[in-house]
Structure formats: structure tokens, C-alpha cells
Amino acid sequence: MGCAGSTPKTDDNSKKLKKPKPWKHNQAITTTQLKQMRDEFWDTAPHYGGQKEIWDALRAAAEAELSLAQTIVDSAGIIVSNSDMTICYDERDQYIDPAF
């Protein structure tokens, strides 16, 4: 229980999210192909380790507006190593989001 003047605890190791730089594939791809690449990544990511709940939170954050993404990441206890969310951690594992 906090008092009226208290401020929320922040994790000094976690960075504030920033809009990532535009990603460009080495070949021309369609929007449908990009969506398929993203879906394949998110469908297979939990099989390489980590908790499904954290992967779900990362996906929700990656697909949300910046302010909501920050709230999702903070609420899930995810430590953001790169402000574009390409490297994130929870208390046990490392999660890597591709740039696309």
C-alpha cells in the first residue's frame, strides 16, 4: 500500500519503447507474405523456449500502438533490452523478436 506521494517502482534495466526503424526485406514481398512471416514467427516462437504467456504479451505489444505496448510490456514484467523490442527478457529467459 502506497501513500499519495509515492511513485511506481521502475526497472532501471528496462528501456522505454521507441518506434522501430522501418524494416526492408532483401526481396520485394507482398503485405500478405509479410503477414504470413509474422504469423509463422509467433506460432513457432514458444517452441524455442520461454513461457507462452510472455510470448503472447510480446505479440500483443508488437501489434499495439506505442503507449499501449509500453503498458503491456511493463504489466507482464518484461525487461526490454533494445528499445525496438528485438531483445527482451523476463526473469528466466531471453526472447528475440525479429525486425519484421
N, C-alpha and C positions, 0 to 999 in steps of 0.2 A: 504494500500500500504506500503510495507516494503522497507527498504534500503538494500543495498548489504550485509551489515554485520549482518542483523537480522537473528535470528534463529526461526524456527517454535515453536509455543506455544505447550507445552506438558502438559498433565494432570497428576499431581503427584499422583492422586488416582489410575490411571490405571497401571497395571503391563505389562511388556513385555512378550509376549507369549513364552512358552517353550514346547518342545515336551513332551506330557503326558507319564506317565508310562504305560507300556503295561497292557491292561485290560484282565481279565480272567473270564469267566463265571463259575458258580459253577457246570455246566454240560457241556459235550462236545457238541459243536454246529458246524454246517457247515458254510461255508462262505455265502451261500445263506440265512441261518437263521439269521446270523448277519446282512446282508444287509436288510432283512425284518424288523428286530427290529429297525434298524436305520430309515428306511423309515416310519414305523409306528410312531416313535417318532416325526420326522419332520412334518408328515402330521397332527398330533394331537396337537403339541405344541402351535400353535397360539390360539387354542380354550381355553386354560387355562389362557390367558391374554397376554397383550403386543401387540406391533404393528407387523403386518405381515412383514413389511419391515425389522425390526430388526431381526426377526426370520430367514428371508431369508439371511440376511447378516451373521448371526451366522452359518447357514448351509454352506454357501459358504466358510467361514473362516475355519470351521471344516474339510471341504473336500479339502482344499488347502494346498500347501506347506507352511512352517512356515513364510517365508518372505512375501508372498502374503497374508497370513492370518492376519498378523500384519497390513498390509496396509488396508485390508478390515475392520478390527475392528476399526482402527483409523479413517478411512474415514466415517464410519457410526456413529461415536461419542459414541461407546460402551466403557464402563468402565469395564475393566477386573479385577475382584477381586481375582480370582485364576489364576495363570499363565497357567494352563492347560484348561482354559475356562469353567470349571464346574460351576462357578458362575460369571455372567456378569450382568451389569446394563446399562440402558440408563437413560435419565434424569427423567423418570417417573416410570419405572418398573424394576423388577428383573427377570432375565432369567436364567434357570438352564439347563445345558447340561449334560446328563448322560455320564459316562466314556466311554461307548462303542461307 
